Amino acid sequence: MKLWTLLAPFVILSAASAQEKIESAFGKKLGDAFDVKKAVGKGALTDGTPMFQFAPEKPFRSLKKYFVLVTPTTNKIYCIWAIGGAANTEAGKKEQAVIMALLEKKYGAPVKPDLSDNLYDLKKIIQGERMVMTKVTGITDVTLELRYWDFALKEVAEKERIAIEAAKAGGDGL
């Protein structure tokens, strides 16, 4: 019994360290530069943030469109985003459960959902400044999303965007 008590922390640490770091998906790596000229399509978020579509190395069965969000000046990937449809909400939730089981095995346990997570069927795994999350939205047009985020690079993207806009706007008249 005493030996187990002494070894338990090491076993737990070994199991925890066996988890992979959240770094990449579908052949794209967070933090790598993305050549926007090689995008196979382009979209935008509602705030105008550009999304660059790419063809994944290994697509996942239910996810049909793949995008990256990049920092405006250095083009470093701060989000990898995959989107697919589902026949209905229940089918979307079932597929989300499959994806989360795979992600949990790879990256570790998801964080406990808060009220807004439950409201939007959001499931997430967080490792420091990085997160992978799934989300099911819609009632008749159901969408399943998988997103990998680097929050430190997202902050860089916002600083670069502000610098670009400030240069365009100039300071005359302020």
Rosetta silent file (secondary structure, phi, psi, omega in degrees, C-alpha in Angstrom):
SEQUENCE: MKLWTLLAPFVILSAASAQEKIESAFGKKLGDAFDVKKAVGKGALTDGTPMFQFAPEKPFRSLKKYFVLVTPTTNKIYCIWAIGGAANTEAGKKEQAVIMALLEKKYGAPVKPDLSDNLYDLKKIIQGERMVMTKVTGITDVTLELRYWDFALKEVAEKERIAIEAAKAGGDGL
SCORE:     score description
SCORE:     0.000 S_00000001
   1 L     0.000  -41.159 -179.570    0.000    0.000    0.000 S_00000001
   2 H   -65.983  -37.995  179.461    2.818    2.404    0.857 S_00000001
   3 H   -61.957  -42.847  178.043    4.574    1.702   -2.449 S_00000001
   4 H   -62.243  -40.994  179.385    1.410    2.643   -4.386 S_00000001
   5 H   -60.959  -38.629  178.803    1.104    5.853   -2.392 S_00000001
   6 H   -73.783  -36.571 -175.940    4.664    6.755   -3.358 S_00000001
   7 H   -85.069  -23.300 -175.660    4.272    5.749   -7.019 S_00000001
   8 H   -52.612  -47.075  179.674    0.787    7.205   -7.638 S_00000001
   9 H   -60.285  -35.349 -179.658    1.997   10.774   -8.330 S_00000001
  10 H   -70.985  -38.285  177.445    4.499    9.475  -10.880 S_00000001
  11 H   -64.453  -44.646  179.875    1.892    7.334  -12.626 S_00000001
  12 H   -63.860  -44.402  178.911   -0.494   10.301  -12.789 S_00000001
  13 H   -63.423  -39.465  178.717    2.246   12.622  -14.091 S_00000001
  14 H   -64.074  -41.793  179.114    3.257   10.051  -16.705 S_00000001
  15 H   -64.934  -41.413 -179.472   -0.339    9.713  -17.897 S_00000001
  16 H   -67.152  -38.765 -177.878   -0.753   13.489  -18.055 S_00000001
  17 H   -74.648  -14.088  178.449    2.493   13.996  -19.942 S_00000001
  18 L   -73.479  -16.124  179.400    1.426   11.374  -22.497 S_00000001
  19 L   -69.241  143.189  177.433   -1.196   13.813  -23.797 S_00000001
  20 L   -78.223  155.924  174.714   -0.263   15.661  -26.962 S_00000001
  21 L   -81.780  148.722  175.218   -0.006   19.419  -27.069 S_00000001
  22 L   -74.649  106.705 -176.452   -2.622   21.337  -29.041 S_00000001
  23 L  -133.266  -38.653 -171.184   -0.527   22.330  -32.040 S_00000001
  24 E  -153.098  163.833  176.034   -1.981   21.324  -35.369 S_00000001
  25 E  -159.682  142.458  173.183   -4.869   19.868  -37.317 S_00000001
  26 L    56.711   30.678  178.184   -5.527   18.830  -40.904 S_00000001
  27 L    85.846    4.013  178.272   -1.917   19.524  -41.947 S_00000001
  28 E  -116.070  142.522 -177.382   -1.841   23.098  -40.578 S_00000001
  29 E  -118.154  131.433  175.846    0.081   24.145  -37.470 S_00000001
  30 L   -58.464  132.959 -179.948   -0.814   26.999  -35.143 S_00000001
  31 L    94.766  -18.972  177.317    1.898   29.651  -35.385 S_00000001
  32 L   -74.233  151.799  174.042    3.095   28.651  -38.865 S_00000001
  33 E   -74.252  140.689  178.321    2.968   31.203  -41.664 S_00000001
  34 L  -114.995  127.076  177.520    0.171   30.571  -44.174 S_00000001
  35 L   -79.649  102.618 -175.491    0.619   31.588  -47.812 S_00000001
  36 H   -64.060  -20.564  177.585   -2.715   33.298  -48.472 S_00000001
  37 H   -69.839  -19.643 -179.780   -2.062   33.032  -52.228 S_00000001
  38 H   -93.810    4.272  178.064   -2.412   29.250  -51.892 S_00000001
  39 L   -64.614  143.095  178.996   -5.877   29.468  -50.317 S_00000001
  40 L   -91.823   -3.834  178.196   -8.538   27.546  -52.264 S_00000001
  41 E  -174.861  171.750 -178.853  -11.221   30.011  -51.180 S_00000001
  42 E  -143.206  145.609  175.487  -11.863   32.946  -48.929 S_00000001
  43 E  -141.043 -171.086  177.555  -14.565   33.952  -46.484 S_00000001
  44 E  -152.992  146.734  172.055  -14.973   36.427  -43.671 S_00000001
  45 L   -72.270  170.012 -178.753  -16.325   36.529  -40.146 S_00000001
  46 L   -62.415  -24.722  178.085  -19.176   38.940  -39.445 S_00000001
  47 L   -87.791    4.436  177.926  -16.640   41.538  -38.254 S_00000001
  48 L    94.926   -5.201  178.632  -14.765   41.335  -41.561 S_00000001
  49 L   -60.912  124.319 -178.749  -11.882   39.146  -40.352 S_00000001
  50 E   -71.110  144.263  174.724  -10.706   37.160  -43.387 S_00000001
  51 E  -121.235  130.301 -178.684  -10.847   33.357  -43.374 S_00000001
  52 E  -108.142  121.537 -177.989   -8.690   31.458  -45.854 S_00000001
  53 E   -81.742  143.618  177.546   -9.969   28.109  -47.058 S_00000001
  54 L  -138.048  162.260  175.565   -7.542   25.234  -47.591 S_00000001
  55 L   -93.710  118.580 -175.757   -7.649   21.602  -48.702 S_00000001
  56 L   -72.041  151.916  174.543   -6.784   19.425  -45.668 S_00000001
  57 L   -67.701  -43.087 -179.990   -4.182   16.659  -45.772 S_00000001
  58 L  -133.096   90.692  179.303   -6.505   14.360  -43.822 S_00000001
  59 L   -67.516  155.177  175.928  -10.144   15.531  -43.799 S_00000001
  60 L  -100.798  145.393 -168.434  -12.489   14.223  -41.114 S_00000001
  61 L   -46.711  -44.662 -174.383  -15.669   12.479  -42.236 S_00000001
  62 L   -97.176   -7.814 -177.302  -18.295   15.063  -41.228 S_00000001
  63 L   -98.467  124.566 -170.846  -16.236   18.228  -41.698 S_00000001
  64 L  -111.449  -26.109 -179.618  -16.383   19.591  -45.235 S_00000001
  65 E  -122.552  137.575 -175.343  -14.859   23.102  -45.200 S_00000001
  66 E  -128.021  131.508 -176.794  -11.517   24.002  -43.678 S_00000001
  67 E  -135.230  159.985  167.350  -10.225   27.498  -42.928 S_00000001
  68 E  -126.565  149.045  169.767   -7.407   29.293  -41.159 S_00000001
  69 E  -110.078  134.424 -174.628   -7.436   32.732  -39.576 S_00000001
  70 E  -127.571  156.285  175.112   -4.072   34.463  -39.767 S_00000001
  71 L   -64.714  139.751 -171.803   -2.389   37.511  -38.317 S_00000001
  72 L   -64.998  -31.360 -176.740   -2.779   40.372  -40.850 S_00000001
  73 L   -96.423  -46.684 -174.954    0.896   41.304  -41.213 S_00000001
  74 L   -95.405   -7.491  179.036    2.867   38.139  -40.526 S_00000001
  75 L    56.986   32.978  176.453    0.205   35.639  -41.738 S_00000001
  76 E   -83.218  135.659 -178.390    0.728   33.357  -38.742 S_00000001
  77 E   -71.084  121.625  174.639   -2.089   30.882  -38.179 S_00000001
  78 E  -114.912   -7.605  175.641   -3.963   31.595  -34.949 S_00000001
  79 E  -149.820  133.785  172.399   -7.097   29.557  -35.681 S_00000001
  80 E  -114.315  125.754 -168.971   -7.772   26.372  -37.640 S_00000001
  81 E  -130.669  124.879  176.662  -11.489   25.996  -38.312 S_00000001
  82 E  -120.591  139.567 -174.777  -13.403   23.056  -39.776 S_00000001
  83 E  -133.038  138.567  175.490  -17.118   23.148  -40.530 S_00000001
  84 E  -145.366  167.823  179.023  -19.612   20.481  -41.499 S_00000001
  85 E  -104.956  165.773  175.936  -23.344   19.978  -41.626 S_00000001
  86 E  -139.788  152.869 -178.134  -25.621   17.517  -39.878 S_00000001
  87 L   -62.440  -34.578  179.224  -29.076   16.202  -40.740 S_00000001
  88 L  -161.119  176.949 -176.346  -30.468   17.512  -37.434 S_00000001
  89 H   -61.735  -43.033 -178.940  -29.388   18.672  -33.979 S_00000001
  90 H   -63.246  -41.946  177.632  -29.285   15.162  -32.507 S_00000001
  91 H   -63.941  -39.036  177.296  -27.094   13.891  -35.363 S_00000001
  92 H   -62.789  -42.444  179.104  -24.819   16.904  -34.873 S_00000001
  93 H   -67.107  -36.233  177.494  -24.518   16.207  -31.139 S_00000001
  94 H   -65.589  -42.678  178.608  -23.726   12.544  -31.794 S_00000001
  95 H   -68.080  -37.552  176.294  -20.946   13.485  -34.212 S_00000001
  96 H   -59.829  -41.254  179.297  -19.705   16.108  -31.741 S_00000001
  97 H   -62.485  -39.396  177.449  -19.484   13.363  -29.083 S_00000001
  98 H   -64.006  -47.465 -179.764  -17.360   11.218  -31.423 S_00000001
  99 H   -62.012  -44.782 -179.408  -15.025   14.128  -32.168 S_00000001
 100 H   -64.569  -35.690  176.964  -14.742   15.062  -28.485 S_00000001
 101 H   -62.470  -41.785  178.020  -13.932   11.445  -27.551 S_00000001
 102 H   -66.822  -43.280  179.802  -11.087   11.495  -30.081 S_00000001
 103 H   -66.566  -39.699  179.581   -9.866   14.905  -28.928 S_00000001
 104 H   -63.548  -40.411  177.865  -10.035   13.929  -25.252 S_00000001
 105 H   -62.701  -37.211 -176.787   -7.950   10.840  -25.945 S_00000001
 106 H   -81.339  -43.113 -170.204   -5.394   13.002  -27.758 S_00000001
 107 H  -113.430  -12.598 -178.102   -5.326   16.183  -25.628 S_00000001
 108 L   111.247 -179.428 -173.288   -6.867   15.363  -22.260 S_00000001
 109 L   -69.501  144.111  175.006  -10.145   16.044  -20.513 S_00000001
 110 L   -70.189  159.423  175.769  -12.408   18.922  -21.533 S_00000001
 111 L   -76.424  156.512  178.443  -13.045   21.766  -19.127 S_00000001
 112 L   -66.111  127.303 -178.359  -16.283   21.796  -17.195 S_00000001
 113 L   -67.648  143.466  173.419  -18.860   23.654  -19.322 S_00000001
 114 L   -97.031 -175.234 -175.362  -20.298   26.896  -18.018 S_00000001
 115 H   -58.927  -45.944 -178.714  -23.819   28.191  -18.685 S_00000001
 116 H   -68.340  -33.445  176.072  -22.997   29.765  -22.071 S_00000001
 117 H   -60.868  -45.104  179.574  -21.127   26.607  -23.165 S_00000001
 118 H   -65.058  -37.929  179.922  -24.247   24.549  -22.447 S_00000001
 119 H   -61.316  -37.704 -176.682  -26.440   27.071  -24.235 S_00000001
 120 L  -105.389   15.983 -178.228  -24.375   26.768  -27.431 S_00000001
 121 L    49.268   46.606 -177.842  -23.473   23.055  -27.156 S_00000001
 122 E   -98.908  129.803  176.973  -19.838   24.103  -26.818 S_00000001
 123 E  -124.335  135.949 -176.432  -17.233   21.601  -25.620 S_00000001
 124 E  -145.314  149.765  174.113  -13.602   22.658  -25.126 S_00000001
 125 E  -120.253  128.794 -176.737  -10.185   21.450  -24.083 S_00000001
 126 E  -120.848  134.270  173.264   -7.740   24.115  -22.919 S_00000001
 127 E  -130.579   98.359  178.897   -3.961   23.890  -22.588 S_00000001
 128 L    60.076 -118.992 -178.911   -2.484   27.202  -21.491 S_00000001
 129 L   -87.417    5.399 -177.719   -2.897   29.706  -24.353 S_00000001
 130 E  -121.316  150.050 -178.453   -4.377   27.089  -26.700 S_00000001
 131 E  -146.359  146.852  167.610   -7.812   25.572  -27.005 S_00000001
 132 E  -123.584  135.288 -176.964   -9.657   23.114  -29.188 S_00000001
 133 E  -143.525  154.145  174.037  -13.442   23.309  -29.166 S_00000001
 134 E  -123.063  154.478 -176.539  -16.502   21.892  -30.871 S_00000001
 135 E  -152.410  138.565  174.772  -19.860   23.538  -31.289 S_00000001
 136 E  -115.749  125.647 -179.957  -23.247   22.534  -32.715 S_00000001
 137 E  -131.220  159.809  175.959  -25.494   25.350  -33.942 S_00000001
 138 L    94.190  160.104  178.295  -28.783   25.698  -35.786 S_00000001
 139 L  -115.774  -52.522  177.831  -32.141   24.000  -35.672 S_00000001
 140 L   -97.740  -33.134  177.092  -33.063   23.311  -39.292 S_00000001
 141 L  -111.918   82.386 -171.523  -29.669   24.097  -40.851 S_00000001
 142 E   -82.801  133.182 -179.616  -27.417   22.373  -38.296 S_00000001
 143 E  -122.364  138.247  173.917  -23.695   23.084  -38.338 S_00000001
 144 E  -112.012  128.569 -178.818  -20.890   21.301  -36.520 S_00000001
 145 E  -123.120  144.824  173.542  -17.696   23.301  -35.973 S_00000001
 146 E  -129.028  125.114 -177.806  -14.254   22.332  -34.756 S_00000001
 147 E  -131.695  135.775  171.803  -11.807   25.142  -33.927 S_00000001
 148 E  -109.017  128.140 -176.178   -8.212   25.166  -32.749 S_00000001
 149 E  -123.033  144.311  165.921   -7.173   28.506  -31.186 S_00000001
 150 E  -118.751  105.562 -173.590   -3.913   30.128  -30.110 S_00000001
 151 H   -70.327  -31.498  177.311   -5.012   33.049  -27.916 S_00000001
 152 H   -64.929  -42.209  177.935   -1.564   34.673  -27.727 S_00000001
 153 H   -71.100  -29.776  175.356   -1.446   34.817  -31.536 S_00000001
 154 H   -62.852  -39.087  176.309   -5.031   36.081  -31.631 S_00000001
 155 H   -64.367  -40.200  176.299   -3.835   39.041  -29.532 S_00000001
 156 H   -60.746  -43.105  179.541   -0.973   39.580  -32.010 S_00000001
 157 H   -59.193  -43.082 -179.492   -3.536   39.559  -34.823 S_00000001
 158 H   -66.417  -40.608  177.463   -5.587   42.236  -33.088 S_00000001
 159 H   -63.616  -42.181  178.196   -2.509   44.432  -32.492 S_00000001
 160 H   -64.318  -42.241  179.389   -1.491   44.064  -36.154 S_00000001
 161 H   -61.651  -43.963  179.750   -5.033   44.898  -37.297 S_00000001
 162 H   -63.734  -42.096  179.070   -5.128   48.032  -35.145 S_00000001
 163 H   -61.869  -41.359  178.787   -1.709   49.150  -36.450 S_00000001
 164 H   -64.249  -48.017 -179.674   -2.891   48.712  -40.058 S_00000001
 165 H   -64.853  -38.989  178.652   -6.147   50.608  -39.429 S_00000001
 166 H   -64.598  -38.698  178.052   -4.364   53.386  -37.519 S_00000001
 167 H   -65.302  -38.968  177.885   -1.919   53.841  -40.412 S_00000001
 168 H   -67.791  -41.813 -175.019   -4.818   54.087  -42.864 S_00000001
 169 H   -74.292  -31.136 -175.110   -6.814   56.471  -40.693 S_00000001
 170 L    67.246  178.284 -177.453   -3.967   58.812  -39.832 S_00000001
 171 L  -115.274    6.364 -178.584   -4.279   61.137  -36.884 S_00000001
 172 L   -62.112  135.583  173.996   -5.465   64.313  -38.602 S_00000001
 173 L    85.379    1.742  178.544   -8.392   65.948  -36.918 S_00000001
 174 L   -90.265    0.000    0.000   -8.149   64.082  -33.642 S_00000001
